[in-house]
Amino acid sequence: MSDWKDDQPIFRQLAGKIVEQIMQGVWKDQQALPSVRTIAADLKINHLTVMKSYQLLVDDGLVEKKRGQGMFVAIGAEAQLKQRAYSDFVANKIPDIANTLKNIDMSIDELVSLLEQHTKEKS
């Protein structure tokens, strides 16, 4: 998890990785996340960086702070993230795909066939 990139702050990258894990079901609703100090030690980063990551997730409504207990995945966080990803895909990716199909003279049927091949390979 510590392959940090230079294009954005580590706290944002860490928050992004936690978001990915929530979407993948690694962290379930109401499940406790590792402590700030545990993550900081495991990843060899400053505990303030981890706290800032968690605060981003709290501000976004994906994580809840329970005083004296730690950080927990908020109820509905996975569904909320999947809905956001779906909306983003429909609003941003599909128009790009449609434009690309038009530009390269690819039919929708051919695209669907290729998508089916790729999804079978990943399964």
Secondary structure, 3 states (H helix, E strand, C coil): CCCCCCCCCHHHHHHHHHHHHHHCCCCCCCCECCCHHHHHHHHCCCHHHHHHHHHHHHHCCCEEEECCCEEEECCCHHHHHHHHHHHHHHHHHHHHHHHHHHHHCCCHHHHHHHHHHHHHHHC
